[in-house]
C-alpha cells in the first residue's frame, strides 16, 4: 500500500477565514484539491483578531500548548488553535499570541497606520509555523508558502531548520503575487529576522530593503520551486524578469483563472518525487 504524500500550506490568508486577495480562494481550492488527490494535507495561518472564532469553530489544541517562540531577545507564548475546513476533511491551524495577533486589525490600525511591530509579527509567524510542525512530528514532503508574510520560511528551512529530521525531505514552493503594502518592515528587519547564528547577513541580503517586494524576492530566492499566483500585469516586472526561468528551480507560471489547478498537483508530485 502506498503512503500518502504530505503537503503543508502556510499562508497569510485562506478563504473563508481571511480574504485579503483573490489568492485566498486559491489556497482553499489547492488544499481541497490536494486532499482529494491522495495527499495528506494540513494548513497553517495567523489567527488575526478579525477572524471570528465562534463562526469558524476554532478551538485551542491543548496538546500543542507550551511552545515559546524566541524573537529579537524576547520569548512569546504561542497558542495554537484549529478548525476543520468547511466541506473538507482537513484541518487548518491558527497561530496566535495575545500581544501580536489579538488586535481587531490586520496590518494597519483604525487610522490606517502601519503597525510598527509588523516585522516582529512576521518573524514570529514564520518561526512559529516551523516550530509547530516540529511539535506535530509530521514531516511534510511539500511546504507551499504563499503571501509576503511567509517569505522567510524558505530561507529558514535551508539554514536554521536544515538539520531538523521533520524537514529532512521537505521541498518548498513559494508563490509570487501582487504587492499589497507600500510601507517598510523597518531598518532593523534583518536583525529581527536573524533568529540564529546559523544565519549570515548575506543569507538575508534579499530581504534587506524590508519591503513587500523584498519579502517576495527573498522567498523565491530560497525556494525549491516558484509559482506565479497572479497574471503578469499584477506582478512586479522585476520578479517576472528574475524568476520566470531559474536554473535549478521548477517554475509554474500563472495557469489562468479558468484552470482547475491540476498544474499545481503536477508540481507537487514532481517535487516530492525529485
C-alpha positions in Angstrom: 0.0 0.0 0.0 1.4 3.4 -1.0 1.9 6.0 1.7 0.2 9.4 1.1 2.5 12.3 0.4 2.1 15.1 2.8 1.7 18.7 1.9 1.6 21.7 4.3 0.1 25.0 3.2 1.4 28.1 5.1 -0.3 31.3 4.1 -1.2 34.8 5.2 -4.8 34.2 4.2 -7.1 31.5 3.3 -10.8 31.5 2.4 -13.2 31.5 4.3 -11.2 32.7 7.3 -9.4 35.7 5.8 -9.8 37.1 2.3 -7.3 39.9 1.5 -6.6 38.9 -2.1 -8.0 36.6 -4.6 -5.3 34.0 -3.8 -7.1 33.3 -0.5 -9.6 31.3 -2.5 -6.9 29.6 -4.5 -5.3 28.4 -1.2 -8.6 26.9 -0.2 -9.1 25.2 -3.6 -5.5 23.8 -3.6 -5.9 22.4 -0.1 -9.1 20.6 -1.0 -7.8 19.5 -4.4 -4.7 18.0 -2.8 -6.7 16.4 -0.1 -8.9 14.8 -2.7 -5.9 13.5 -4.7 -4.1 11.3 -2.3 -2.2 13.9 -0.4 -2.4 14.2 3.4 -3.0 18.0 4.0 -2.5 20.5 6.8 -2.7 24.2 6.7 -1.2 27.0 8.9 -2.1 30.7 9.0 -2.1 33.5 11.6 -5.0 33.9 13.9 -5.6 37.6 13.2 -8.1 39.2 15.6 -10.6 39.8 12.7 -11.1 36.0 12.3 -14.3 35.1 14.1 -13.5 32.1 16.4 -17.1 31.3 17.1 -18.3 31.4 13.5 -15.4 29.3 12.2 -15.4 27.0 15.3 -11.8 27.5 16.3 -10.6 25.8 19.4 -7.3 25.5 21.2 -5.1 22.5 20.7 -4.1 21.8 24.3 -1.6 19.1 23.4 0.4 21.6 21.3 0.4 24.3 24.0 3.6 25.3 25.9 5.6 26.5 22.9 7.5 29.7 23.4 8.9 31.4 20.3 12.1 33.5 20.8 12.3 36.6 18.5 14.6 39.6 19.0 15.7 38.5 22.5 12.1 38.1 23.7 10.0 35.0 24.3 6.4 35.0 23.0 4.0 32.3 24.1 2.5 30.5 21.0 -1.1 29.5 21.2 -2.3 27.1 18.5 -6.0 26.7 17.5 -7.6 24.5 14.9 -10.7 24.4 12.8 -12.0 22.0 10.2 -12.1 23.5 6.7 -15.8 23.6 5.6 -16.8 20.9 3.2 -13.4 19.1 3.5 -11.9 16.7 5.9 -8.7 18.6 6.7 -7.5 20.8 9.4 -6.4 24.4 9.5 -4.1 25.5 12.4 -4.1 29.1 13.5 -1.1 30.6 15.3 -2.0 33.1 18.0 -0.3 35.4 20.6 -2.0 37.8 22.9 0.3 40.7 22.2 0.8 40.2 18.5 -2.5 39.0 17.0 -5.4 39.7 19.3 -5.9 43.2 17.9 -9.0 43.7 15.7 -6.9 44.9 12.7 -4.5 43.1 10.4 -1.5 45.2 9.4 -2.8 48.7 9.9 -4.7 50.3 12.8 -8.1 52.1 12.7 -6.4 55.2 11.3 -4.7 53.1 8.5 -1.3 53.5 10.2 1.1 50.6 9.7 1.8 48.6 12.8 5.4 49.2 13.9 5.7 45.6 15.1 4.7 44.0 11.8 8.4 42.9 11.4 8.2 41.1 14.8 4.8 39.6 13.9 6.2 38.3 10.6 9.2 36.6 12.2 7.1 35.2 15.0 4.7 33.7 12.5 7.4 32.2 10.2 9.4 30.7 13.1 6.2 29.7 15.0 4.9 27.8 11.9 8.1 25.7 11.7 8.1 25.1 15.5 4.5 24.0 15.2 5.4 21.4 12.6 8.2 20.1 14.8 5.7 19.8 17.6 3.3 17.9 15.2 6.1 15.4 14.4 4.5 15.4 11.0 7.2 15.5 8.2 5.8 17.3 5.1 7.0 16.3 1.6 5.9 19.7 0.3 5.6 23.0 2.0 3.7 25.6 -0.1 4.2 29.1 1.2 2.0 32.0 -0.1 1.8 35.6 0.9 4.6 38.0 1.8 4.4 37.2 5.4 5.7 33.6 4.7 8.7 34.9 2.8 11.3 34.0 5.4 10.2 30.3 5.6 12.2 29.0 2.6 15.3 30.6 4.0 14.8 29.3 7.5 14.2 25.8 6.1 17.5 25.9 4.2 19.5 27.2 7.1 18.3 27.2 10.7 16.0 24.1 10.3 18.1 22.3 7.7 19.1 19.5 10.1 15.7 19.0 11.7 14.6 15.5 11.0 11.0 16.6 10.4 12.1 18.7 7.4 14.8 16.3 6.1 12.9 15.6 2.9 10.8 18.7 2.6 10.7 20.7 -0.7 9.4 24.3 -0.5 7.3 26.2 -3.0 6.9 30.0 -2.8 4.1 31.8 -4.6 4.7 35.3 -6.1 1.8 37.7 -6.2 0.9 41.3 -6.2 2.3 43.9 -3.8 -0.2 44.5 -1.1 1.6 47.1 1.1 3.8 50.1 0.4 5.3 50.6 3.9 8.6 49.2 5.2 9.1 46.5 7.8 11.8 48.7 9.3 15.5 49.3 9.2 16.1 46.6 11.8 14.2 43.9 10.0 17.3 41.9 9.1 18.3 42.0 12.7 14.9 40.8 13.9 14.8 38.1 11.2 18.2 36.7 12.1 16.8 34.1 14.5 20.0 32.0 14.7 23.8 32.3 14.4 23.4 29.8 11.6 22.0 32.7 9.5 24.6 35.0 8.0 24.0 38.6 6.8 24.4 37.5 3.2 21.6 35.0 3.6 19.2 37.8 4.4 20.5 40.2 1.8 17.4 39.8 -0.5 15.2 40.8 2.5 17.3 43.9 3.5 15.0 46.5 1.8 12.2 45.2 4.1 9.5 45.9 1.5 6.7 43.8 0.2 8.8 43.2 -3.0 11.8 42.2 -0.9 9.8 39.7 1.1 8.6 38.0 -2.1 12.1 38.2 -3.7 13.6 36.6 -0.6 11.0 33.8 -0.6 11.5 33.0 -4.2 15.3 33.1 -3.9 15.5 30.4 -1.3 12.6 28.2 -2.5 13.0 24.9 -4.5 10.1 25.9 -6.8 8.3 29.2 -7.7 4.7 29.6 -8.6 3.2 32.8 -10.1 -0.1 33.3 -8.4 -1.3 36.2 -10.4 -1.3 37.3 -14.1 1.9 39.1 -15.2 0.3 42.5 -15.2 -0.3 42.2 -11.4 3.3 41.0 -10.5 6.2 43.3 -10.3 8.1 43.3 -13.6 11.5 42.7 -11.8 10.1 39.4 -10.3 8.9 38.2 -13.7 12.4 39.1 -15.2 14.3 37.3 -12.4 12.1 34.3 -11.7 10.3 33.3 -14.9 13.1 30.9 -15.6 15.6 29.9 -13.0 18.2 27.2 -13.4 17.7 24.5 -10.8 14.2 25.6 -9.8 10.9 24.4 -11.1 8.7 27.4 -12.1 4.9 27.4 -12.6 3.6 30.4 -14.4 0.1 31.6 -13.7 -2.2 28.9 -15.1 -5.2 31.3 -15.7 -8.5 32.0 -14.0 -10.2 29.0 -15.6 -7.6 26.5 -14.5 -8.7 23.5 -12.4 -5.3 23.9 -10.7 -4.0 20.4 -11.7 -0.8 22.2 -12.8 -0.1 22.6 -9.1 -0.8 18.9 -8.4 1.7 18.0 -11.1 4.3 20.4 -9.5 3.7 18.9 -6.1 4.2 15.4 -7.4 7.3 16.3 -9.4 8.9 17.9 -6.4 8.0 15.1 -4.0 9.5 12.6 -6.4 12.7 14.5 -7.1 
